[in-house]
């Protein structure tokens, strides 16, 4: 009982010291964050995991050095093992926070609310996909490391490795669709075939890429419906991407009029109308006769808005 009480007192003291050190580091980093955007992101995402990891490690060291295993006390071994598991989880939380902070810092430097945002949208798409992959990898590695701290798991590790070949084949066949979507998502992120906020036409529906994950893509249709498609759809099915190289597009408006209409005056009127609206970007203003049958003439006006949403209003 005396050893237990001494360990509890030492653990409380170590935790208090670790929290005090974390608070000092917190104040220093907060002061540095005022002049550095990167330090600000690191401070926002790593403060809690740093406190947790430091406190648990301090408690573990206090218990380890204030008790001995000469008597083979079961409570000491169980407590130290539990603390090791918590330390591993806290360190994984800290690593994840560092990666997320770096990703948010990168995204903050590339704004998507500007007219020419193609490069920014491409970077946002890739960073979001990388975030999901890295977080999943951290979770898998952390769970694996935690499991390996149990002697029973290490004992059966050889048998698991021996049957890994057969298991991998069975798992690959069972998860064929899942794996195809996973690799399709990575392909979409780094092939630049489609990005967040791209304007696309899929399944005869016009919309914008609202969300892009490793397994599915959410398309926001013009009437606010959502079309959810597997990522493999975009690697195996043709689709239209109106903003593949730039956001500016072309649109037409057709008129069936009498053959005696003054075409040149209509051209002048078309230019006057376009120059009076902010929807026109000034690139293309063309009016041509495309068909003349009987007593009717078909005229086609070709105009250029700045982006796809403006096309409908301009037309």
C-alpha positions in Angstrom: 0.0 0.0 0.0 2.9 2.4 0.7 4.4 1.7 -2.7 1.0 2.4 -4.3 0.6 5.7 -2.4 4.1 6.8 -3.3 3.5 6.0 -7.0 0.2 7.9 -6.9 1.9 11.0 -5.4 4.8 10.7 -7.9 2.4 10.4 -10.8 0.4 13.4 -9.7 3.6 15.4 -9.3 4.9 14.3 -12.7 1.6 15.2 -14.4 1.6 18.6 -12.8 5.1 19.3 -13.9 4.3 18.1 -17.5 1.3 20.4 -17.6 3.4 23.3 -16.4 6.0 22.7 -19.0 3.3 22.3 -21.7 1.8 25.6 -20.5 5.2 27.4 -20.9 5.6 25.9 -24.3 2.1 27.0 -25.1 2.8 30.6 -24.2 6.0 30.7 -26.2 4.4 29.2 -29.3 1.4 31.5 -29.0 3.7 34.5 -28.9 5.6 33.2 -32.0 2.2 32.5 -33.7 1.4 36.2 -33.8 3.9 36.7 -36.6 3.8 33.3 -38.3 0.8 31.7 -40.0 2.5 28.3 -39.8 3.1 28.5 -36.1 -0.5 29.6 -35.6 -1.8 26.5 -37.4 0.6 24.3 -35.4 -0.5 25.9 -32.2 -4.2 25.4 -33.0 -3.9 21.7 -34.0 -1.2 20.3 -31.6 -1.8 22.0 -28.3 -4.1 19.3 -26.8 -2.3 16.3 -28.2 1.0 17.7 -27.0 -0.4 18.2 -23.5 -1.8 14.7 -23.5 1.3 13.0 -24.8 3.6 14.9 -22.3 1.4 14.2 -19.3 1.0 10.5 -20.0 4.7 10.1 -20.6 5.5 11.9 -17.4 3.1 9.6 -15.5 4.6 6.5 -17.0 8.1 7.5 -16.1 7.0 8.3 -12.6 5.4 4.9 -12.1 8.3 3.1 -13.7 11.0 4.7 -11.5 9.0 4.8 -8.2 8.2 1.1 -8.2 10.1 -2.1 -8.9 9.2 -5.4 -10.4 11.0 -7.5 -7.9 7.8 -8.6 -6.2 6.2 -9.3 -9.6 3.2 -7.0 -8.8 0.5 -7.5 -11.4 -0.9 -4.0 -11.0 2.4 -2.4 -12.0 2.7 -4.4 -15.2 -1.0 -3.8 -16.1 -0.7 0.0 -15.4 2.5 0.4 -17.3 1.1 -1.5 -20.3 -2.0 0.7 -20.2 0.2 3.8 -20.1 2.2 2.6 -23.0 -1.0 2.2 -25.1 -2.1 5.7 -24.1 1.3 7.1 -25.0 1.2 5.5 -28.5 -2.3 6.8 -29.1 -1.3 10.3 -27.9 1.8 10.4 -30.1 -0.4 9.3 -33.1 -2.8 12.1 -32.2 0.2 14.5 -32.1 1.5 13.3 -35.5 -1.9 13.6 -37.0 -2.3 17.2 -35.7 1.1 18.1 -37.2 0.1 16.8 -40.6 -3.3 18.5 -40.5 -1.6 21.8 -39.5 0.7 21.6 -42.4 -2.1 20.8 -44.8 -4.3 23.7 -43.5 -1.3 26.0 -43.8 -0.8 25.0 -47.4 -4.6 25.4 -48.2 -4.7 28.8 -46.6 -2.1 30.1 -49.1 -4.3 29.1 -52.1 -7.7 30.8 -52.2 -10.5 29.4 -54.2 -12.7 32.5 -54.0 -10.8 34.3 -56.8 -11.7 34.3 -60.6 -8.7 32.3 -61.7 -8.7 29.5 -59.1 -7.9 26.5 -61.2 -4.5 25.8 -59.6 -6.0 26.4 -56.1 -8.9 24.0 -56.7 -6.4 21.4 -57.9 -4.2 21.8 -54.8 -7.3 21.7 -52.5 -8.4 18.4 -54.1 -5.0 16.8 -53.7 -4.5 18.0 -50.2 -8.0 16.8 -49.1 -7.3 13.4 -50.6 -3.9 13.2 -49.0 -5.4 14.1 -45.6 -7.8 11.2 -45.7 -5.0 8.8 -46.8 -2.6 10.0 -44.1 -5.2 9.9 -41.3 -6.2 6.4 -42.3 -2.6 5.3 -42.5 -1.9 6.8 -39.0 -4.9 5.0 -37.5 -3.9 1.6 -39.1 -0.3 1.9 -38.0 -1.3 3.0 -34.5 -3.7 0.1 -34.1 -1.0 -2.3 -35.3 1.6 -0.9 -32.9 -0.8 -1.1 -30.0 -1.7 -4.7 -30.8 1.9 -5.7 -31.0 2.3 -4.6 -27.3 0.2 -7.6 -26.3 2.3 -10.8 -26.0 -0.6 -12.9 -27.2 -0.7 -11.0 -30.5 3.1 -11.2 -31.0 2.9 -15.0 -30.4 0.4 -15.5 -33.2 2.2 -13.1 -35.5 4.2 -15.8 -37.2 1.1 -17.8 -38.1 -0.6 -14.7 -39.4 2.4 -13.9 -41.6 2.5 -17.5 -42.9 -1.1 -17.3 -44.1 -0.8 -13.7 -45.2 -0.5 -14.7 -48.9 -3.8 -16.6 -48.9 -5.6 -14.0 -46.9 -4.4 -11.2 -49.2 -5.7 -13.0 -52.2 -9.1 -13.6 -50.6 -9.3 -10.0 -49.3 -8.4 -8.6 -52.7 -11.1 -10.6 -54.4 -13.7 -9.6 -51.7 -12.8 -5.9 -51.8 -12.2 -5.6 -55.5 -14.8 -2.8 -55.8 -13.6 -1.0 -52.7 -10.0 -1.1 -53.9 -10.9 0.0 -57.4 -12.7 3.1 -56.0 -9.7 3.8 -53.7 -7.2 3.8 -56.5 -9.6 5.7 -58.7 -9.8 8.4 -56.1 -6.1 8.7 -56.0 -5.9 8.8 -59.7 -8.5 11.6 -59.9 -6.6 13.6 -57.3 -3.3 13.5 -59.0 -4.2 13.2 -62.7 -6.1 16.6 -62.6 -9.0 15.0 -64.5 -11.5 16.5 -62.0 -11.2 18.9 -59.1 -13.3 20.5 -56.4 -15.8 23.1 -57.9 -15.3 21.8 -61.4 -18.4 22.2 -63.6 -19.3 18.8 -65.1 -22.0 17.1 -67.0 -22.6 13.5 -65.8 -25.6 11.3 -66.4 -27.1 14.1 -68.5 -27.0 16.4 -65.4 -25.1 19.7 -65.1 -23.5 20.4 -61.8 -20.4 21.2 -59.8 -18.0 18.8 -57.9 -19.0 19.5 -54.3 -17.0 16.7 -52.5 -14.3 14.3 -53.7 -13.4 11.3 -51.5 -11.5 8.1 -52.0 -14.7 6.1 -52.5 -17.4 8.5 -54.0 -17.9 11.9 -55.6 -20.7 14.2 -54.8 -22.0 16.4 -57.7 -24.2 19.4 -56.8 -26.7 19.6 -59.6 -28.0 23.0 -60.7 -31.4 22.5 -58.8 -29.5 21.7 -55.5 -30.0 18.0 -55.8 -26.9 15.8 -55.1 -25.7 13.1 -57.5 -23.5 10.6 -55.7 -21.2 8.5 -57.9 -18.4 6.1 -57.2 -15.0 7.5 -58.0 -14.4 4.6 -60.5 -17.2 6.2 -62.6 -15.0 9.1 -63.5 -12.1 6.8 -64.6 -14.3 4.4 -66.7 -17.1 6.6 -68.1 -16.8 9.6 -70.4 -18.0 12.9 -68.8 -17.9 16.6 -69.7 -15.6 18.9 -67.7 -16.4 22.5 -68.5 -13.6 23.9 -66.4 -10.8 21.4 -67.2 -8.3 24.1 -68.4 -10.1 27.3 -67.4 -13.5 28.5 -66.1 -14.4 30.6 -69.2 -16.7 28.8 -71.6 -18.7 29.7 -74.8 -22.5 29.6 -75.2 -25.0 30.1 -78.0 -28.4 31.7 -78.4 -30.4 31.0 -81.6 -33.1 33.0 -83.3 -35.6 32.0 -86.1 -36.4 35.2 -87.9 -37.7 36.5 -91.3 -35.2 36.5 -94.2 -35.4 40.3 -94.5 -34.0 40.9 -91.0 -31.0 43.4 -91.0 -28.2 41.1 -89.8 -25.6 43.8 -89.3 -27.9 45.8 -87.2 -28.6 42.7 -85.0 -24.8 42.3 -84.7 -24.5 45.9 -83.5 -27.4 45.4 -81.1 -25.8 42.2 -79.7 -22.5 43.9 -79.0 -24.4 46.8 -77.3 -26.3 44.4 -75.1 -23.1 42.4 -74.2 -21.2 45.6 -73.4 -23.9 46.6 -71.0 -23.8 43.5 -68.8 -21.1 42.3 -66.4 -21.8 38.7 -67.4 -19.8 39.1 -70.6 -16.0 38.7 -70.4 -15.3 40.6 -73.6 -13.7 37.6 -75.5 -16.3 36.5 -78.1 -19.2 38.3 -79.7 -20.3 36.6 -83.0 -23.6 36.6 -84.8 -23.9 34.3 -87.9 -26.5 32.9 -90.2 -26.4 29.1 -89.8 -29.5 28.1 -91.8 -31.9 29.6 -94.4 -34.9 27.5 -95.4 -38.0 28.8 -97.2 -38.8 32.2 -95.8 -37.0 31.7 -92.5 -33.4 32.4 -91.4 -31.7 31.0 -88.3 -29.2 33.2 -86.6 -26.8 32.0 -83.9 -25.2 34.3 -81.4 -21.9 33.0 -79.9 -21.0 34.7 -76.6 -18.4 34.2 -73.9 -19.1 34.5 -70.1 -16.5 34.3 -67.4 -17.7 31.0 -66.0 -20.3 28.3 -66.4 -22.9 29.7 -64.0 -22.9 33.0 -65.8 -23.4 31.2 -69.1 -27.1 30.5 -68.4 -27.9 34.0 -67.3 -26.0 35.5 -70.3 -27.8 33.2 -72.8 
